[in-house]
Amino acid sequence: MTKIMVSTLFRSIMTIFLFLLIIPLSNIISYYNNDKGNLVFSKVLNPVDDSKLYNLSNNKNDSVYGQIQSVGKTNFSLVWQDSNYKTRASNLEDRNYDIFFKNVNLGNVSNDETFNISNNSGFSEHPHIASSGNNIYLTWVDNSNGNKQVFLRSSDNGGKTFDESLSLSNDNVNASNADIYSNDRHVLVVWQQSNSTHSSVALRVSDDMGKSFGSEKILSDYSSDSYPKVFADENHVYITWNVDDDNRFKPRVVQEQEDLTGYKLGIYFIKSEDLGKSFSSPVRFDHNDSFDNGKSQVSAFDKYVYITWVQTDTVNKLGNLFTAKSSDGGKNFTIDQIPISVDQILDAANLDTVAYQDKLFTSFEGSLVEPEFNMTAGSEPIFNKEIFLFMRSFNQTGDYTIYNLSWNPGISECPSITINALDDAISVSWEDYTPGNHEIFMRSIKY
């Protein structure tokens, strides 16, 4: 592996250069944390020499928003949004995006069979995947019936065939930003929905492997542009969402619990110990009370619960990474900031996480300053969106390693992460524009 070797003098020059020409970095490289978290530093490594890069979609279409699940040492299930070119045109409005699925065998990627899961006249977007044993569940949002609705298709034979589509959201709302998780026989789907008077986070739960679902449960009445995420472990369910300030509706459930006259922005977290039948009061996370906007992910293993989010600072409007972590099942948390900009990574966005034992694996999209490869005398720094991966143990307070997984000249974004614990491997897929059209790439790292 090739380390990014930057001398102390060069780092100093780059810091001054960025300060004068690009952005005031004083708020980015000063890491005061009053949340009693641990401050750690890292090094960025290039994994190209040690792992193979795969093109999983491998077509001429616009392939975006890939989501991946490990189902074996060299086998994965992949779902993504694809332009499908039913109408061949350069105008995006003339394309009919559908949801594609394939089981990926890394030894024969080019011949893996692709299925059109949605295959309708409407616009299908933002798919998510969950699996449990031989059962695979796919969810996405589609406007074929007029309003945007959440749909689900299930397979009980590892994705060889799928049941018919099932609509989960009401047809009198516009749904978006769905997420799914499966836990043995149970399947949980959350999404954000709105109508002319209301905006909510909704949940539906199945206890028969996705064949039928219970009634809709409203988790928040204030969720415009929120991105709810769900994770389940045995009877425990953990859900997070972010809140923005462009909606006139107050977070009613928070007001009733805390007797608030207004609201605070941040990442909201609730948990259930009875598979979603009842939930705790919401807990809000931010850093230094300076939350602007951002997205979150939640993951857990046994009693370890992690909520990781991107928080945009109010000064430079750049995304920073934070993790709230608990070792008692989500009762108490401490918050850590991830100081990515010491490695010249700026403006984090679009993250995914997976927990295993006491470790949290995080992949995120960030803008990288590349002085060694792109700087010439008198030129401005060149930024490129890359996909990064790192692992931290629960009590880690020392250095850790960040891998640059994409390491290419194209825009790389929207990572999805999965683990094969039997093989000690973490795999990350993402969409990448390096070939000239968006493709779903993937790389695996041994941990």
C-alpha positions in Angstrom: 0.0 0.0 0.0 1.2 3.5 -0.8 0.9 6.1 1.9 0.2 9.7 1.2 3.5 11.2 2.2 3.2 14.9 3.0 5.9 16.6 4.9 5.3 18.9 7.9 6.4 21.9 5.9 4.2 21.0 3.0 1.1 20.5 5.3 1.8 24.0 6.7 2.0 25.6 3.3 -1.2 23.8 2.2 -3.1 24.9 5.3 -2.1 28.6 4.7 -2.8 28.2 1.0 -6.3 26.8 1.6 -7.0 29.5 4.2 -6.2 32.3 1.8 -7.7 31.0 -1.4 -10.4 28.6 -0.6 -12.1 28.6 2.8 -11.4 29.7 6.3 -10.2 26.4 7.8 -9.9 27.6 11.4 -13.3 26.0 12.2 -12.4 22.7 10.5 -9.0 21.9 12.0 -9.8 23.0 15.5 -11.2 20.0 17.3 -12.7 21.1 20.6 -15.3 18.6 21.7 -17.4 19.4 24.7 -19.3 16.1 24.5 -16.7 14.2 26.4 -15.7 12.2 23.3 -12.3 11.0 22.3 -10.2 12.8 19.7 -8.2 10.6 17.4 -6.1 11.1 14.3 -5.5 9.0 11.3 -3.6 8.3 8.1 -5.0 7.7 4.6 -4.0 4.6 2.7 -4.4 3.6 -0.9 -5.7 0.0 -1.1 -5.3 -0.4 -4.8 -2.3 -2.8 -4.5 -4.1 -5.1 -2.1 -7.7 -5.3 -3.4 -9.5 -5.6 -6.7 -11.9 -3.0 -8.0 -15.1 -4.4 -9.5 -17.6 -2.8 -11.9 -20.8 -4.5 -10.7 -23.4 -2.8 -12.9 -21.2 -2.8 -16.0 -23.6 -1.3 -18.6 -24.0 1.9 -20.6 -26.9 3.2 -18.5 -27.0 5.6 -15.7 -26.5 3.3 -12.7 -26.9 5.0 -9.3 -27.8 4.5 -5.6 -26.4 1.0 -5.4 -27.0 -1.0 -2.2 -25.1 -4.2 -1.5 -25.4 -7.2 0.8 -22.7 -9.9 1.4 -24.1 -13.4 1.0 -20.8 -15.3 0.9 -17.1 -15.0 0.5 -17.3 -14.0 -3.2 -21.1 -13.5 -3.6 -23.2 -10.4 -3.1 -26.7 -9.2 -3.7 -26.9 -5.8 -5.4 -29.8 -3.5 -6.0 -29.6 -0.1 -7.8 -31.5 2.6 -9.7 -30.9 2.4 -13.4 -31.9 4.7 -16.3 -32.8 1.6 -18.4 -33.0 3.7 -21.6 -36.5 2.7 -22.5 -36.5 6.1 -24.2 -33.1 6.9 -25.6 -32.5 10.6 -24.9 -29.9 12.8 -23.3 -32.6 14.5 -21.3 -33.0 12.9 -17.9 -36.8 13.5 -18.0 -37.0 11.2 -21.0 -35.4 8.3 -19.2 -37.5 5.8 -17.3 -35.6 4.8 -14.2 -36.3 1.3 -12.8 -34.9 -0.7 -9.9 -32.4 -3.4 -11.0 -31.2 -6.4 -9.0 -28.6 -9.0 -9.5 -26.8 -11.7 -7.5 -23.1 -11.0 -8.0 -20.5 -13.7 -8.3 -17.1 -12.0 -8.3 -15.6 -14.7 -10.4 -18.0 -14.0 -13.3 -19.5 -10.5 -12.9 -20.0 -9.9 -16.6 -22.4 -12.8 -16.9 -24.4 -12.3 -13.8 -28.1 -12.1 -14.6 -29.9 -8.8 -14.0 -33.6 -8.5 -13.1 -35.8 -5.4 -13.6 -37.6 -5.3 -10.2 -39.9 -2.4 -10.7 -40.4 -2.5 -14.5 -43.2 0.1 -14.7 -44.0 3.4 -16.4 -43.2 5.5 -13.4 -40.0 6.9 -11.9 -38.5 4.4 -9.5 -35.8 5.6 -7.1 -33.6 5.1 -4.1 -33.7 1.3 -3.5 -32.6 -0.4 -0.3 -31.9 -4.1 0.4 -32.2 -6.3 3.5 -31.6 -10.1 3.8 -32.0 -12.7 6.4 -30.9 -16.3 5.6 -32.2 -17.1 2.1 -34.8 -14.2 2.2 -34.1 -11.0 0.4 -36.2 -7.9 0.6 -36.1 -4.9 -1.7 -37.8 -1.5 -1.1 -38.0 1.6 -3.2 -40.1 4.7 -4.0 -42.2 4.9 -7.2 -44.7 7.4 -8.6 -46.5 5.1 -11.1 -49.8 5.5 -9.3 -49.6 9.4 -9.1 -48.2 10.1 -5.7 -44.8 8.6 -4.6 -45.3 5.3 -2.8 -43.1 2.8 -1.0 -43.0 -0.6 -2.6 -41.5 -3.9 -1.5 -40.7 -7.1 -3.2 -39.5 -10.3 -1.4 -37.7 -13.4 -2.4 -37.4 -16.6 -0.3 -34.9 -18.3 -2.6 -31.9 -16.0 -2.5 -33.1 -13.7 -5.2 -33.8 -16.3 -7.9 -37.4 -15.2 -8.1 -39.5 -12.5 -6.3 -43.1 -12.1 -5.1 -45.3 -9.4 -6.6 -44.8 -5.8 -5.5 -46.5 -4.8 -2.3 -47.4 -1.1 -1.6 -46.6 -0.1 2.0 -47.5 3.6 2.1 -50.9 5.3 1.7 -51.8 6.5 -1.8 -52.8 9.9 -0.4 -49.3 10.9 0.7 -46.0 11.5 -1.0 -43.4 9.1 0.4 -39.7 9.3 0.1 -36.4 8.1 1.7 -37.4 4.6 2.6 -35.1 2.2 4.5 -35.4 -1.4 5.4 -34.0 -4.0 7.8 -34.7 -7.7 8.3 -34.2 -9.7 11.5 -35.1 -13.4 11.3 -38.8 -13.4 10.4 -39.3 -9.7 10.9 -39.0 -7.0 8.3 -39.1 -3.3 9.2 -39.5 -0.5 6.7 -39.4 3.2 7.6 -39.9 6.2 5.3 -40.7 9.9 5.3 -44.1 11.0 4.0 -46.0 14.3 3.5 -49.4 15.6 2.3 -50.8 19.1 2.2 -50.9 19.6 5.9 -48.5 17.1 7.5 -45.0 15.6 7.3 -44.1 12.4 9.2 -41.7 9.5 9.7 -43.7 6.3 9.4 -42.9 2.6 10.2 -44.5 -0.7 9.2 -43.4 -4.1 10.6 -43.9 -7.6 9.2 -43.6 -10.7 11.4 -44.1 -13.2 8.6 -41.0 -12.6 6.4 -42.6 -9.7 4.4 -45.8 -11.5 3.3 -48.0 -9.0 5.3 -47.4 -5.9 7.4 -48.9 -4.4 10.5 -50.6 -1.0 10.5 -48.6 2.2 10.0 -47.0 3.7 13.1 -46.1 7.5 13.0 -42.8 8.1 14.8 -42.5 11.8 14.2 -44.9 14.6 13.0 -42.0 16.8 11.9 -39.8 15.4 9.3 -39.5 17.4 6.1 -36.5 16.3 4.1 -35.7 13.7 6.8 -33.8 10.5 6.1 -35.0 7.8 8.6 -32.9 4.8 9.2 -33.7 1.5 10.9 -31.8 -1.3 12.5 -33.0 -4.3 14.5 -31.3 -6.8 16.7 -33.5 -9.6 18.2 -36.4 -7.6 19.9 -34.6 -4.3 19.8 -35.3 -1.7 17.1 -33.3 1.4 16.7 -34.4 4.3 14.4 -32.9 7.7 13.6 -33.8 10.6 11.5 -32.7 14.2 10.9 -34.9 17.3 11.2 -34.7 20.5 9.2 -36.1 23.9 9.8 -37.9 24.6 6.5 -41.2 23.1 7.7 -43.8 25.0 9.7 -44.9 21.9 11.8 -43.4 21.5 15.2 -42.0 18.1 16.4 -45.1 17.2 18.4 -43.8 14.1 20.1 -40.7 16.0 21.3 -42.8 18.9 22.6 -45.1 16.6 24.6 -42.2 14.9 26.2 -39.9 17.9 26.9 -42.5 20.6 27.0 -40.7 22.6 24.4 -42.0 25.9 23.0 -39.9 25.5 19.9 -37.7 22.9 18.4 -34.0 22.1 18.0 -32.4 20.7 15.0 -30.3 17.6 15.2 -30.3 13.8 14.8 -33.3 12.2 16.6 -33.0 8.6 18.0 -35.7 6.3 19.4 -35.6 2.7 20.4 -38.0 -0.2 21.0 -37.6 -3.3 23.1 -40.7 -5.1 21.7 -40.0 -5.1 17.9 -41.6 -1.7 17.3 -44.8 -2.0 19.3 -43.7 0.8 21.6 -40.9 3.3 21.6 -38.8 5.3 24.0 -38.9 9.1 24.1 -36.7 10.6 21.4 -33.1 11.7 22.2 -31.5 14.4 20.1 -27.8 14.5 19.1 -25.7 17.4 17.8 -22.2 18.8 18.3 -21.8 22.0 20.2 -25.4 23.0 19.5 -24.3 24.1 15.9 -26.3 21.6 13.9 -27.3 22.9 10.4 -28.3 19.8 8.4 -27.1 16.3 7.8 -27.9 12.6 7.5 -27.5 9.7 9.9 -27.0 5.9 10.0 -27.7 3.6 12.9 -26.1 0.2 13.5 -25.8 -2.1 16.5 -24.2 -5.4 17.7 -25.4 -6.9 21.0 -25.3 -4.0 23.5 -23.1 -1.7 21.3 -25.2 0.9 19.5 -23.8 3.5 17.1 -25.4 6.6 15.6 -23.2 8.2 13.0 -24.0 11.4 11.1 -22.8 14.2 8.9 -23.2 17.6 10.5 -22.7 20.7 8.4 -20.9 23.5 10.3 -22.7 26.8 10.3 -19.6 28.8 9.2 -18.2 27.0 6.2 -21.2 24.8 5.3 -18.9 21.8 5.2 -19.9 18.3 6.4 -18.1 16.9 9.4 -18.5 13.3 10.9 -19.7 12.5 14.4 -20.6 9.2 16.2 -22.7 8.8 19.3 -21.9 5.4 20.8 -23.4 3.3 23.5 -22.3 0.1 25.2 -25.5 -0.4 27.2 -28.1 -0.9 24.5 -28.7 2.8 23.7 -29.4 4.0 27.2 -26.3 6.3 27.5 -24.1 7.8 24.8 -20.9 9.6 24.3 -20.1 11.6 21.2 -16.9 11.5 19.1 -15.9 13.8 16.3 -14.0 12.1 13.4 -11.2 14.6 12.5 -11.1 13.9 8.8 -9.7 17.2 7.6 -6.2 16.6 9.1 -5.9 14.2 6.2 -7.1 16.9 3.7 -10.5 15.3 3.4 -13.2 18.0 3.4 -17.0 18.1 3.3 -18.1 14.6 4.3 -21.5 13.4 2.9 -23.5 10.3 2.3 -22.3 7.7 4.8 -23.0 4.1 5.6 -22.0 2.0 8.7 -22.0 -1.5 10.0 -21.2 -2.7 13.5 -19.6 -6.0 14.4 -18.7 -7.0 18.0 -17.3 -3.7 19.5 -16.2 -2.3 16.1 -17.9 0.2 13.9 -17.0 0.3 10.2 -17.8 3.6 8.4 -17.7 4.5 4.7 -18.4 8.0 3.6 -18.1 10.3 0.6 -15.7 13.2 0.9 -13.9 15.9 -1.1 -10.2 15.1 -1.2 -7.4 17.7 -1.6 -4.8 16.0 -3.8 -1.6 18.1 -3.6 0.8 15.3 -4.7 -1.0 14.5 -7.9 -2.7 17.7 -8.9 -0.7 20.6 -7.6 1.5 22.7 -9.9 3.3 25.9 -9.2 0.8 28.7 -8.9 -2.3 26.6 -9.3 -5.2 26.2 -6.9 -5.8 22.9 -5.1 -7.9 20.4 -7.0 -10.7 18.6 -5.1 -12.2 15.3 -6.0 -15.0 13.3 -4.5 -13.7 10.0 -3.2 -15.1 7.1 -1.1 -13.4 6.4 2.2 -13.5 3.6 4.8 -12.3 3.3 8.3 -12.8 1.1 11.4 -12.8 2.1 15.1 -13.2 0.0 18.2 -15.6 1.3 20.9 -12.8 2.4 23.2 -10.3 3.4 20.6 -8.4 6.6 21.4 -5.3 6.3 19.2 -4.6 6.4 15.5 -6.7 4.7 13.0 -6.5 4.1 9.2 -8.7 5.7 6.5 -8.7 3.9 3.2 -9.4 5.8 0.0 -11.3 3.1 -1.9 -12.1 4.8 -5.1 -8.8 6.6 -5.8 -9.7 7.8 -9.3 -10.3 11.0 -11.3 -14.1 10.6 -11.5 -16.8 11.7 -9.0 -17.4 8.8 -6.5 -20.4 9.0 -4.2 -23.2 7.2 -2.3 -21.4 4.3 -0.6 -23.1 1.2 0.7 -21.2 -1.1 3.2 -21.5 -4.8 4.1 -19.5 -7.3 6.2 -18.5 -10.9 5.8 -17.4 -11.6 9.3 -16.4 -15.2 8.6 -13.8 -13.9 6.1 -12.9 -10.8 8.0 -13.8 -8.7 5.0 -15.6 -5.3 4.6 -17.0 -4.5 1.2 -18.1 -1.1 0.0 -20.0 -0.3 -3.2 -20.5 3.1 -4.6 -21.6 4.9 -7.8 -18.7 6.3 -9.9 -18.5 8.5 -13.0 -15.0 7.6 -14.0 -16.1 5.5 -17.0 -18.1 8.4 -18.4 -21.4 7.1 -17.2 -22.4 6.2 -13.6 -21.5 2.6 -12.7 -21.7 0.7 -9.4 -18.1 -0.1 -8.3 -17.1 -2.2 -5.3 -13.9 -3.0 -3.4 -13.3 -5.2 -0.4 -10.7 -4.7 2.5 -9.5 -7.3 5.0 -9.7 -6.0 8.6 
